[in-house]
Amino acid sequence: MLPEMKLRLYGGAIIFTRAFCIKIILKFAVRYDKINLTVRQTGFQGVIYGKI
């Protein structure tokens, strides 16, 4: 295998894994945001109900 080809293959792998990691992180971030939002909403409702 030529060094240039190996380097190109390696670079492609790095780009692919980076994109894959970003996709996973985004998926987790969205899920975490949804959980955070529901917790915040229920907490807010709890505060409102507590004042009534």
PDB file of N, CA, C, O and CB in Angstrom:
ATOM      1  N   MET A   1       0.846  -1.201   0.000  1.00  0.00           N
ATOM      2  CA  MET A   1       0.000   0.000   0.000  1.00  0.00           C
ATOM      3  C   MET A   1       0.884   1.255   0.000  1.00  0.00           C
ATOM      4  O   MET A   1       1.857   1.338   0.750  1.00  0.00           O
ATOM      5  CB  MET A   1      -0.959   0.004   1.237  1.00  0.00           C
ATOM      6  N   LEU A   2       0.542   2.204  -0.830  1.00  0.00           N
ATOM      7  CA  LEU A   2       1.311   3.445  -0.906  1.00  0.00           C
ATOM      8  C   LEU A   2       1.052   4.314   0.324  1.00  0.00           C
ATOM      9  O   LEU A   2      -0.065   4.326   0.840  1.00  0.00           O
ATOM     10  CB  LEU A   2       0.961   4.220  -2.192  1.00  0.00           C
ATOM     11  N   PRO A   3       2.057   5.035   0.797  1.00  0.00           N
ATOM     12  CA  PRO A   3       1.889   5.907   1.973  1.00  0.00           C
ATOM     13  C   PRO A   3       0.774   6.933   1.796  1.00  0.00           C
ATOM     14  O   PRO A   3       0.036   7.236   2.734  1.00  0.00           O
ATOM     15  CB  PRO A   3       3.190   6.628   2.270  1.00  0.00           C
ATOM     16  N   GLU A   4       0.661   7.474   0.555  1.00  0.00           N
ATOM     17  CA  GLU A   4      -0.380   8.489   0.312  1.00  0.00           C
ATOM     18  C   GLU A   4      -1.772   7.884   0.475  1.00  0.00           C
ATOM     19  O   GLU A   4      -2.672   8.499   1.048  1.00  0.00           O
ATOM     20  CB  GLU A   4      -0.229   9.096  -1.105  1.00  0.00           C
ATOM     21  N   MET A   5      -1.929   6.654  -0.046  1.00  0.00           N
ATOM     22  CA  MET A   5      -3.230   5.982   0.051  1.00  0.00           C
ATOM     23  C   MET A   5      -3.567   5.688   1.509  1.00  0.00           C
ATOM     24  O   MET A   5      -4.699   5.874   1.954  1.00  0.00           O
ATOM     25  CB  MET A   5      -3.231   4.673  -0.772  1.00  0.00           C
ATOM     26  N   LYS A   6      -2.555   5.225   2.240  1.00  0.00           N
ATOM     27  CA  LYS A   6      -2.750   4.901   3.655  1.00  0.00           C
ATOM     28  C   LYS A   6      -3.157   6.153   4.430  1.00  0.00           C
ATOM     29  O   LYS A   6      -4.051   6.122   5.276  1.00  0.00           O
ATOM     30  CB  LYS A   6      -1.463   4.287   4.259  1.00  0.00           C
ATOM     31  N   LEU A   7      -2.475   7.251   4.115  1.00  0.00           N
ATOM     32  CA  LEU A   7      -2.757   8.523   4.780  1.00  0.00           C
ATOM     33  C   LEU A   7      -4.175   8.987   4.469  1.00  0.00           C
ATOM     34  O   LEU A   7      -4.894   9.463   5.348  1.00  0.00           O
ATOM     35  CB  LEU A   7      -1.740   9.595   4.352  1.00  0.00           C
ATOM     36  N   ARG A   8      -4.566   8.841   3.204  1.00  0.00           N
ATOM     37  CA  ARG A   8      -5.899   9.268   2.787  1.00  0.00           C
ATOM     38  C   ARG A   8      -6.962   8.418   3.483  1.00  0.00           C
ATOM     39  O   ARG A   8      -7.989   8.929   3.929  1.00  0.00           O
ATOM     40  CB  ARG A   8      -6.049   9.170   1.248  1.00  0.00           C
ATOM     41  N   LEU A   9      -6.699   7.119   3.569  1.00  0.00           N
ATOM     42  CA  LEU A   9      -7.628   6.195   4.218  1.00  0.00           C
ATOM     43  C   LEU A   9      -7.762   6.552   5.703  1.00  0.00           C
ATOM     44  O   LEU A   9      -8.860   6.579   6.259  1.00  0.00           O
ATOM     45  CB  LEU A   9      -7.148   4.724   4.049  1.00  0.00           C
ATOM     46  N   TYR A  10      -6.605   6.825   6.327  1.00  0.00           N
ATOM     47  CA  TYR A  10      -6.569   7.176   7.745  1.00  0.00           C
ATOM     48  C   TYR A  10      -7.326   8.484   7.995  1.00  0.00           C
ATOM     49  O   TYR A  10      -8.091   8.594   8.953  1.00  0.00           O
ATOM     50  CB  TYR A  10      -5.111   7.299   8.233  1.00  0.00           C
ATOM     51  N   GLY A  11      -7.102   9.475   7.120  1.00  0.00           N
ATOM     52  CA  GLY A  11      -7.798  10.759   7.241  1.00  0.00           C
ATOM     53  C   GLY A  11      -9.296  10.587   7.105  1.00  0.00           C
ATOM     54  O   GLY A  11     -10.069  11.208   7.835  1.00  0.00           O
ATOM     55  N   GLY A  12      -9.712   9.736   6.163  1.00  0.00           N
ATOM     56  CA  GLY A  12     -11.139   9.464   5.972  1.00  0.00           C
ATOM     57  C   GLY A  12     -11.739   8.824   7.208  1.00  0.00           C
ATOM     58  O   GLY A  12     -12.862   9.143   7.601  1.00  0.00           O
ATOM     59  N   ALA A  13     -10.981   7.910   7.825  1.00  0.00           N
ATOM     60  CA  ALA A  13     -11.454   7.235   9.030  1.00  0.00           C
ATOM     61  C   ALA A  13     -11.630   8.232  10.172  1.00  0.00           C
ATOM     62  O   ALA A  13     -12.603   8.167  10.923  1.00  0.00           O
ATOM     63  CB  ALA A  13     -10.479   6.120   9.441  1.00  0.00           C
ATOM     64  N   ILE A  14     -10.671   9.160  10.295  1.00  0.00           N
ATOM     65  CA  ILE A  14     -10.752  10.187  11.349  1.00  0.00           C
ATOM     66  C   ILE A  14     -11.987  11.061  11.136  1.00  0.00           C
ATOM     67  O   ILE A  14     -12.733  11.340  12.075  1.00  0.00           O
ATOM     68  CB  ILE A  14      -9.465  11.067  11.365  1.00  0.00           C
ATOM     69  N   ILE A  15     -12.192  11.487   9.888  1.00  0.00           N
ATOM     70  CA  ILE A  15     -13.352  12.335   9.582  1.00  0.00           C
ATOM     71  C   ILE A  15     -14.642  11.576   9.871  1.00  0.00           C
ATOM     72  O   ILE A  15     -15.585  12.135  10.432  1.00  0.00           O
ATOM     73  CB  ILE A  15     -13.320  12.800   8.102  1.00  0.00           C
ATOM     74  N   PHE A  16     -14.682  10.290   9.483  1.00  0.00           N
ATOM     75  CA  PHE A  16     -15.884   9.475   9.685  1.00  0.00           C
ATOM     76  C   PHE A  16     -16.179   9.303  11.174  1.00  0.00           C
ATOM     77  O   PHE A  16     -17.316   9.487  11.609  1.00  0.00           O
ATOM     78  CB  PHE A  16     -15.719   8.096   9.015  1.00  0.00           C
ATOM     79  N   THR A  17     -15.150   8.949  11.958  1.00  0.00           N
ATOM     80  CA  THR A  17     -15.371   8.734  13.387  1.00  0.00           C
ATOM     81  C   THR A  17     -15.764  10.033  14.082  1.00  0.00           C
ATOM     82  O   THR A  17     -16.571  10.032  15.011  1.00  0.00           O
ATOM     83  CB  THR A  17     -14.116   8.146  14.041  1.00  0.00           C
ATOM     84  N   ARG A  18     -15.185  11.142  13.623  1.00  0.00           N
ATOM     85  CA  ARG A  18     -15.536  12.438  14.214  1.00  0.00           C
ATOM     86  C   ARG A  18     -16.998  12.755  13.940  1.00  0.00           C
ATOM     87  O   ARG A  18     -17.720  13.198  14.833  1.00  0.00           O
ATOM     88  CB  ARG A  18     -14.628  13.562  13.658  1.00  0.00           C
ATOM     89  N   ALA A  19     -17.440  12.527  12.692  1.00  0.00           N
ATOM     90  CA  ALA A  19     -18.837  12.773  12.326  1.00  0.00           C
ATOM     91  C   ALA A  19     -19.754  11.858  13.136  1.00  0.00           C
ATOM     92  O   ALA A  19     -20.825  12.271  13.582  1.00  0.00           O
ATOM     93  CB  ALA A  19     -19.055  12.552  10.802  1.00  0.00           C
ATOM     94  N   PHE A  20     -19.320  10.613  13.318  1.00  0.00           N
ATOM     95  CA  PHE A  20     -20.104   9.634  14.074  1.00  0.00           C
ATOM     96  C   PHE A  20     -20.242  10.076  15.531  1.00  0.00           C
ATOM     97  O   PHE A  20     -21.329  10.008  16.105  1.00  0.00           O
ATOM     98  CB  PHE A  20     -19.448   8.235  13.997  1.00  0.00           C
ATOM     99  N   CYS A  21     -19.133  10.529  16.124  1.00  0.00           N
ATOM    100  CA  CYS A  21     -19.138  11.013  17.508  1.00  0.00           C
ATOM    101  C   CYS A  21     -20.053  12.224  17.655  1.00  0.00           C
ATOM    102  O   CYS A  21     -20.818  12.319  18.615  1.00  0.00           O
ATOM    103  CB  CYS A  21     -17.710  11.372  17.961  1.00  0.00           C
ATOM    104  N   ILE A  22     -19.972  13.147  16.701  1.00  0.00           N
ATOM    105  CA  ILE A  22     -20.814  14.343  16.747  1.00  0.00           C
ATOM    106  C   ILE A  22     -22.283  13.946  16.684  1.00  0.00           C
ATOM    107  O   ILE A  22     -23.116  14.509  17.393  1.00  0.00           O
ATOM    108  CB  ILE A  22     -20.464  15.308  15.590  1.00  0.00           C
ATOM    109  N   LYS A  23     -22.599  12.965  15.824  1.00  0.00           N
ATOM    110  CA  LYS A  23     -23.983  12.504  15.682  1.00  0.00           C
ATOM    111  C   LYS A  23     -24.484  11.921  17.002  1.00  0.00           C
ATOM    112  O   LYS A  23     -25.604  12.203  17.426  1.00  0.00           O
ATOM    113  CB  LYS A  23     -24.096  11.450  14.552  1.00  0.00           C
ATOM    114  N   ILE A  24     -23.648  11.108  17.649  1.00  0.00           N
ATOM    115  CA  ILE A  24     -24.018  10.501  18.937  1.00  0.00           C
ATOM    116  C   ILE A  24     -24.193  11.581  20.002  1.00  0.00           C
ATOM    117  O   ILE A  24     -25.158  11.562  20.766  1.00  0.00           O
ATOM    118  CB  ILE A  24     -22.947   9.474  19.389  1.00  0.00           C
ATOM    119  N   ILE A  25     -23.250  12.524  20.044  1.00  0.00           N
ATOM    120  CA  ILE A  25     -23.316  13.609  21.032  1.00  0.00           C
ATOM    121  C   ILE A  25     -24.584  14.433  20.838  1.00  0.00           C
ATOM    122  O   ILE A  25     -25.252  14.791  21.808  1.00  0.00           O
ATOM    123  CB  ILE A  25     -22.070  14.516  20.929  1.00  0.00           C
ATOM    124  N   LEU A  26     -24.913  14.735  19.580  1.00  0.00           N
ATOM    125  CA  LEU A  26     -26.120  15.505  19.287  1.00  0.00           C
ATOM    126  C   LEU A  26     -27.364  14.742  19.715  1.00  0.00           C
ATOM    127  O   LEU A  26     -28.294  15.321  20.276  1.00  0.00           O
ATOM    128  CB  LEU A  26     -26.195  15.842  17.793  1.00  0.00           C
ATOM    129  N   LYS A  27     -27.378  13.436  19.448  1.00  0.00           N
ATOM    130  CA  LYS A  27     -28.528  12.609  19.820  1.00  0.00           C
ATOM    131  C   LYS A  27     -28.722  12.644  21.336  1.00  0.00           C
ATOM    132  O   LYS A  27     -29.841  12.791  21.827  1.00  0.00           O
ATOM    133  CB  LYS A  27     -28.340  11.146  19.328  1.00  0.00           C
ATOM    134  N   PHE A  28     -27.607  12.505  22.073  1.00  0.00           N
ATOM    135  CA  PHE A  28     -27.673  12.550  23.533  1.00  0.00           C
ATOM    136  C   PHE A  28     -28.084  13.931  24.025  1.00  0.00           C
ATOM    137  O   PHE A  28     -28.852  14.055  24.979  1.00  0.00           O
ATOM    138  CB  PHE A  28     -26.326  12.158  24.138  1.00  0.00           C
ATOM    139  N   ALA A  29     -27.567  14.970  23.370  1.00  0.00           N
ATOM    140  CA  ALA A  29     -27.884  16.344  23.764  1.00  0.00           C
ATOM    141  C   ALA A  29     -29.371  16.615  23.597  1.00  0.00           C
ATOM    142  O   ALA A  29     -29.994  17.247  24.451  1.00  0.00           O
ATOM    143  CB  ALA A  29     -27.064  17.349  22.938  1.00  0.00           C
ATOM    144  N   VAL A  30     -29.935  16.137  22.498  1.00  0.00           N
ATOM    145  CA  VAL A  30     -31.371  16.334  22.250  1.00  0.00           C
ATOM    146  C   VAL A  30     -32.177  15.607  23.313  1.00  0.00           C
ATOM    147  O   VAL A  30     -33.140  16.149  23.855  1.00  0.00           O
ATOM    148  CB  VAL A  30     -31.768  15.832  20.834  1.00  0.00           C
ATOM    149  N   ARG A  31     -31.777  14.373  23.609  1.00  0.00           N
ATOM    150  CA  ARG A  31     -32.488  13.585  24.621  1.00  0.00           C
ATOM    151  C   ARG A  31     -32.376  14.257  25.983  1.00  0.00           C
ATOM    152  O   ARG A  31     -33.356  14.346  26.724  1.00  0.00           O
ATOM    153  CB  ARG A  31     -31.931  12.144  24.687  1.00  0.00           C
ATOM    154  N   TYR A  32     -31.173  14.730  26.308  1.00  0.00           N
ATOM    155  CA  TYR A  32     -30.925  15.400  27.581  1.00  0.00           C
ATOM    156  C   TYR A  32     -31.752  16.678  27.676  1.00  0.00           C
ATOM    157  O   TYR A  32     -32.292  16.998  28.735  1.00  0.00           O
ATOM    158  CB  TYR A  32     -29.427  15.717  27.747  1.00  0.00           C
ATOM    159  N   ASP A  33     -31.849  17.407  26.566  1.00  0.00           N
ATOM    160  CA  ASP A  33     -32.651  18.627  26.511  1.00  0.00           C
ATOM    161  C   ASP A  33     -34.112  18.321  26.786  1.00  0.00           C
ATOM    162  O   ASP A  33     -34.766  19.048  27.533  1.00  0.00           O
ATOM    163  CB  ASP A  33     -32.503  19.309  25.150  1.00  0.00           C
ATOM    164  N   LYS A  34     -34.633  17.251  26.190  1.00  0.00           N
ATOM    165  CA  LYS A  34     -36.034  16.876  26.403  1.00  0.00           C
ATOM    166  C   LYS A  34     -36.280  16.540  27.864  1.00  0.00           C
ATOM    167  O   LYS A  34     -37.284  16.954  28.443  1.00  0.00           O
ATOM    168  CB  LYS A  34     -36.420  15.683  25.512  1.00  0.00           C
ATOM    169  N   ILE A  35     -35.356  15.782  28.462  1.00  0.00           N
ATOM    170  CA  ILE A  35     -35.485  15.421  29.878  1.00  0.00           C
ATOM    171  C   ILE A  35     -35.447  16.685  30.734  1.00  0.00           C
ATOM    172  O   ILE A  35     -36.267  16.865  31.635  1.00  0.00           O
ATOM    173  CB  ILE A  35     -34.356  14.437  30.307  1.00  0.00           C
ATOM    174  N   ASN A  36     -34.488  17.552  30.440  1.00  0.00           N
ATOM    175  CA  ASN A  36     -34.343  18.811  31.166  1.00  0.00           C
ATOM    176  C   ASN A  36     -35.610  19.644  31.074  1.00  0.00           C
ATOM    177  O   ASN A  36     -36.067  20.220  32.062  1.00  0.00           O
ATOM    178  CB  ASN A  36     -33.156  19.604  30.626  1.00  0.00           C
ATOM    179  N   LEU A  37     -36.173  19.698  29.863  1.00  0.00           N
ATOM    180  CA  LEU A  37     -37.363  20.499  29.617  1.00  0.00           C
ATOM    181  C   LEU A  37     -38.539  19.964  30.433  1.00  0.00           C
ATOM    182  O   LEU A  37     -39.259  20.739  31.064  1.00  0.00           O
ATOM    183  CB  LEU A  37     -37.708  20.508  28.116  1.00  0.00           C
ATOM    184  N   THR A  38     -38.740  18.641  30.426  1.00  0.00           N
ATOM    185  CA  THR A  38     -39.856  18.055  31.172  1.00  0.00           C
ATOM    186  C   THR A  38     -39.657  18.266  32.669  1.00  0.00           C
ATOM    187  O   THR A  38     -40.614  18.548  33.390  1.00  0.00           O
ATOM    188  CB  THR A  38     -39.996  16.548  30.855  1.00  0.00           C
ATOM    189  N   VAL A  39     -38.420  18.132  33.137  1.00  0.00           N
ATOM    190  CA  VAL A  39     -38.130  18.351  34.560  1.00  0.00           C
ATOM    191  C   VAL A  39     -38.425  19.797  34.925  1.00  0.00           C
ATOM    192  O   VAL A  39     -39.021  20.078  35.965  1.00  0.00           O
ATOM    193  CB  VAL A  39     -36.654  18.001  34.889  1.00  0.00           C
ATOM    194  N   ARG A  40     -38.002  20.711  34.059  1.00  0.00           N
ATOM    195  CA  ARG A  40     -38.215  22.131  34.316  1.00  0.00           C
ATOM    196  C   ARG A  40     -39.710  22.450  34.325  1.00  0.00           C
ATOM    197  O   ARG A  40     -40.184  23.201  35.178  1.00  0.00           O
ATOM    198  CB  ARG A  40     -37.488  22.989  33.259  1.00  0.00           C
ATOM    199  N   GLN A  41     -40.454  21.875  33.370  1.00  0.00           N
ATOM    200  CA  GLN A  41     -41.890  22.135  33.290  1.00  0.00           C
ATOM    201  C   GLN A  41     -42.609  21.589  34.525  1.00  0.00           C
ATOM    202  O   GLN A  41     -43.448  22.273  35.111  1.00  0.00           O
ATOM    203  CB  GLN A  41     -42.479  21.510  32.012  1.00  0.00           C
ATOM    204  N   THR A  42     -42.277  20.351  34.920  1.00  0.00           N
ATOM    205  CA  THR A  42     -42.933  19.762  36.086  1.00  0.00           C
ATOM    206  C   THR A  42     -42.541  20.522  37.348  1.00  0.00           C
ATOM    207  O   THR A  42     -43.366  20.715  38.240  1.00  0.00           O
ATOM    208  CB  THR A  42     -42.568  18.268  36.222  1.00  0.00           C
ATOM    209  N   GLY A  43     -41.276  20.955  37.424  1.00  0.00           N
ATOM    210  CA  GLY A  43     -40.817  21.744  38.561  1.00  0.00           C
ATOM    211  C   GLY A  43     -41.548  23.073  38.629  1.00  0.00           C
ATOM    212  O   GLY A  43     -41.925  23.529  39.708  1.00  0.00           O
ATOM    213  N   PHE A  44     -41.747  23.691  37.470  1.00  0.00           N
ATOM    214  CA  PHE A  44     -42.454  24.964  37.378  1.00  0.00           C
ATOM    215  C   PHE A  44     -43.907  24.784  37.806  1.00  0.00           C
ATOM    216  O   PHE A  44     -44.449  25.609  38.541  1.00  0.00           O
ATOM    217  CB  PHE A  44     -42.377  25.530  35.942  1.00  0.00           C
ATOM    218  N   GLN A  45     -44.541  23.695  37.341  1.00  0.00           N
ATOM    219  CA  GLN A  45     -45.929  23.407  37.729  1.00  0.00           C
ATOM    220  C   GLN A  45     -46.012  23.164  39.232  1.00  0.00           C
ATOM    221  O   GLN A  45     -46.963  23.584  39.891  1.00  0.00           O
ATOM    222  CB  GLN A  45     -46.476  22.179  36.954  1.00  0.00           C
ATOM    223  N   GLY A  46     -44.997  22.477  39.763  1.00  0.00           N
ATOM    224  CA  GLY A  46     -44.959  22.219  41.202  1.00  0.00           C
ATOM    225  C   GLY A  46     -44.897  23.518  41.987  1.00  0.00           C
ATOM    226  O   GLY A  46     -45.545  23.647  43.026  1.00  0.00           O
ATOM    227  N   VAL A  47     -44.117  24.490  41.496  1.00  0.00           N
ATOM    228  CA  VAL A  47     -44.012  25.796  42.154  1.00  0.00           C
ATOM    229  C   VAL A  47     -45.360  26.502  42.111  1.00  0.00           C
ATOM    230  O   VAL A  47     -45.797  27.084  43.104  1.00  0.00           O
ATOM    231  CB  VAL A  47     -42.920  26.671  41.483  1.00  0.00           C
ATOM    232  N   ILE A  48     -46.021  26.447  40.945  1.00  0.00           N
ATOM    233  CA  ILE A  48     -47.329  27.107  40.796  1.00  0.00           C
ATOM    234  C   ILE A  48     -48.350  26.458  41.733  1.00  0.00           C
ATOM    235  O   ILE A  48     -49.094  27.148  42.430  1.00  0.00           O
ATOM    236  CB  ILE A  48     -47.822  27.029  39.319  1.00  0.00           C
ATOM    237  N   TYR A  49     -48.375  25.119  41.737  1.00  0.00           N
ATOM    238  CA  TYR A  49     -49.338  24.419  42.598  1.00  0.00           C
ATOM    239  C   TYR A  49     -49.025  24.662  44.075  1.00  0.00           C
ATOM    240  O   TYR A  49     -49.930  24.711  44.908  1.00  0.00           O
ATOM    241  CB  TYR A  49     -49.328  22.905  42.297  1.00  0.00           C
ATOM    242  N   GLY A  50     -47.749  24.810  44.388  1.00  0.00           N
ATOM    243  CA  GLY A  50     -47.350  25.077  45.767  1.00  0.00           C
ATOM    244  C   GLY A  50     -47.832  26.436  46.245  1.00  0.00           C
ATOM    245  O   GLY A  50     -48.117  26.605  47.431  1.00  0.00           O
ATOM    246  N   LYS A  51     -47.931  27.422  45.331  1.00  0.00           N
ATOM    247  CA  LYS A  51     -48.353  28.770  45.709  1.00  0.00           C
ATOM    248  C   LYS A  51     -49.863  28.885  45.813  1.00  0.00           C
ATOM    249  O   LYS A  51     -50.382  29.768  46.497  1.00  0.00           O
ATOM    250  CB  LYS A  51     -47.833  29.779  44.711  1.00  0.00           C
ATOM    251  N   ILE A  52     -50.577  27.973  45.120  1.00  0.00           N
ATOM    252  CA  ILE A  52     -52.047  28.062  45.152  1.00  0.00           C
ATOM    253  C   ILE A  52     -52.542  27.522  46.491  1.00  0.00           C
ATOM    254  O   ILE A  52     -53.748  27.500  46.739  1.00  0.00           O
ATOM    255  CB  ILE A  52     -52.693  27.267  43.959  1.00  0.00           C
TER     256      ILE A  52
END
